[in-house]
Amino acid sequence: AIGATVYYTVHHIIVQTTLFLSVGLIERRAGSTSILRVKGLMRAAPVLAVLYFIPAINLGGLPPFSGFIGKFALFDAGAQSGTPLAMVLIVGGIVTSLLTLYALMRAWNLAFWREKDDHTETETLERIAYLGDAPAAGVQTERRVIPRIMTATTAGMVVVTIALTVFAGPLYDVCARIGESLLQPVHLSQLQEEAGQ
């Protein structure tokens, strides 16, 4: 369980960082942080669509990505303990994963698939009833050129998130050893004895 926690923590930090970087690219390209104003990016910036989509489905825990591997390992450890609290946490984790995936895919759909149109924000809110009373961002920034280094950094992080999946076996073994060492820490005197031999 501790090894699974270490693996999932590493996965979560890397994938969240990647999503923050991709959202920064989207904001620069679209000129706004409001989901009401960001639209039509699939045609305008298909690379950004990929740079957001991969970490989003990874964070949501879809197989075969590292998010699924880490969550499955945590759920498996909880199921092996068999306590009622563990079962409640497993169900809560599954529901949270589904809600996370839903929210991220909804944002992706609005930003990338929704076509640009001539409607005002009020008309857009009326047409997109599921946004309800979503606040519109009052500040519209100008669209800015995205420096290549920003795109390259984000793409590099996407590659790292994929590497977490491709090399999950060896990485998980390392995390399991870390978990074991956290449960049975080696004392300084033991290290000195081993060094003296």
C-alpha positions in Angstrom: 0.0 0.0 0.0 2.8 2.4 0.8 4.6 1.5 -2.5 1.4 2.2 -4.4 1.0 5.5 -2.5 4.5 6.5 -3.5 3.9 5.6 -7.1 0.6 7.4 -7.3 2.1 10.5 -5.6 4.8 10.7 -8.2 2.3 10.2 -11.0 0.0 12.8 -9.6 2.6 15.5 -9.2 3.9 15.0 -12.7 0.5 14.8 -14.4 -0.9 17.8 -12.5 2.2 19.8 -13.4 1.7 18.9 -17.0 -1.9 19.9 -17.0 -1.0 23.3 -15.5 1.5 23.8 -18.2 -0.9 22.9 -21.0 -3.6 25.2 -19.5 -1.1 28.0 -19.5 -0.5 27.4 -23.2 -4.3 27.4 -23.8 -4.7 30.7 -22.0 -1.9 32.3 -24.1 -3.4 31.0 -27.3 -7.0 31.8 -26.5 -6.4 35.1 -24.7 -8.7 34.2 -21.8 -9.0 32.1 -18.7 -12.8 31.9 -19.0 -14.1 28.6 -20.4 -16.9 30.7 -21.9 -14.5 32.5 -24.1 -12.1 29.7 -25.0 -13.4 27.8 -28.0 -12.5 26.5 -31.4 -9.0 25.5 -30.5 -9.1 22.1 -32.2 -8.7 23.7 -35.6 -6.6 26.6 -34.4 -4.2 24.6 -32.2 -4.4 20.8 -32.6 -1.1 20.4 -30.8 -2.5 22.0 -27.7 -5.5 19.6 -27.9 -3.1 16.7 -27.6 -1.0 18.3 -24.9 -4.1 18.7 -22.8 -5.9 15.5 -23.7 -3.2 13.0 -22.7 -2.5 14.2 -19.2 -6.3 14.8 -18.7 -7.2 11.2 -19.4 -4.2 10.1 -17.4 -5.3 12.0 -14.4 -8.8 10.6 -14.8 -7.3 7.1 -14.5 -8.2 5.6 -17.8 -6.2 2.4 -18.7 -3.5 1.9 -19.7 -2.1 5.1 -18.3 -0.1 5.5 -15.0 -3.2 7.0 -13.3 -5.0 3.7 -13.8 -2.0 1.7 -12.7 -1.6 3.8 -9.5 -5.3 3.8 -8.6 -5.6 0.1 -9.3 -2.7 -0.6 -7.0 -4.2 1.5 -4.2 -7.6 -0.1 -4.7 -6.0 -3.5 -4.6 -4.2 -2.8 -1.4 -7.4 -1.5 0.1 -9.4 -4.6 -1.0 -6.7 -6.8 0.5 -7.1 -5.1 3.9 -10.9 -5.8 3.6 -11.9 -3.3 6.2 -15.2 -1.4 5.8 -13.3 1.9 5.8 -11.1 0.6 3.0 -14.1 -0.4 0.9 -15.7 3.1 1.4 -12.4 4.7 0.4 -12.3 2.5 -2.8 -15.8 3.5 -3.8 -15.0 7.2 -3.0 -11.8 6.9 -5.1 -13.8 5.4 -8.1 -16.4 8.1 -7.9 -13.8 10.8 -7.6 -12.0 9.4 -10.6 -15.1 9.5 -12.7 -16.0 13.0 -11.6 -12.4 14.2 -12.4 -12.6 12.6 -15.8 -16.0 14.1 -16.5 -14.8 17.6 -15.5 -11.6 17.5 -17.5 -13.3 16.1 -20.6 -16.1 18.7 -20.3 -13.5 21.5 -20.3 -11.7 19.8 -23.3 -15.0 19.6 -25.2 -15.8 23.3 -24.6 -12.3 24.6 -25.4 -11.5 22.4 -28.4 -14.7 21.0 -30.0 -17.0 24.0 -29.5 -16.9 26.1 -32.7 -16.3 29.8 -32.7 -19.5 31.8 -33.3 -20.8 35.3 -33.1 -22.9 34.8 -30.0 -22.5 37.1 -27.0 -21.5 35.6 -23.6 -25.1 35.8 -22.4 -26.3 33.9 -25.5 -23.5 31.4 -25.0 -24.6 30.8 -21.4 -28.1 30.3 -22.6 -27.0 27.9 -25.3 -24.7 26.0 -22.8 -27.3 25.3 -20.1 -25.1 22.9 -18.2 -22.8 25.7 -17.3 -25.6 27.3 -15.3 -24.3 30.3 -13.4 -20.7 30.0 -14.3 -18.9 33.3 -13.8 -17.5 34.9 -16.9 -14.0 36.1 -16.6 -14.1 39.9 -16.6 -10.6 40.4 -17.9 -10.0 39.4 -21.5 -6.3 39.3 -22.1 -4.8 39.5 -25.6 -3.7 36.5 -27.5 0.0 36.1 -27.2 2.6 34.2 -29.1 3.5 31.0 -27.4 7.3 30.7 -27.1 8.6 27.4 -28.4 10.3 26.7 -25.1 6.9 26.6 -23.4 5.5 24.2 -26.0 8.6 22.1 -25.8 8.6 22.0 -22.0 4.9 20.9 -22.0 5.5 18.3 -24.7 8.5 17.0 -22.7 6.3 16.7 -19.6 3.7 14.8 -21.6 6.4 12.4 -22.7 7.4 11.9 -19.0 3.7 11.1 -18.2 3.8 8.5 -20.9 7.1 7.1 -19.6 5.4 6.6 -16.2 3.1 4.2 -18.0 5.7 2.5 -20.2 8.2 2.0 -17.4 5.5 1.3 -14.7 6.9 -2.1 -13.8 10.4 -1.1 -12.8 9.2 2.2 -11.3 6.6 0.4 -9.2 9.3 -2.0 -8.0 11.4 0.9 -6.8 8.3 2.4 -5.1 7.6 -0.9 -3.4 11.2 -1.0 -2.1 10.8 2.6 -0.9 7.5 1.5 0.9 9.3 -1.4 2.6 12.2 0.8 3.7 9.7 3.3 5.2 8.1 0.5 7.2 11.4 -0.9 8.4 13.9 1.9 8.4 17.6 1.1 8.7 19.3 2.7 11.7 22.6 4.4 11.4 24.3 1.8 13.6 23.3 -1.0 11.1 24.8 1.0 8.3 28.0 1.5 10.3 28.2 -2.3 11.0 27.7 -3.1 7.3 30.3 -0.6 6.3 32.8 -2.1 8.8 32.4 -5.6 7.4 
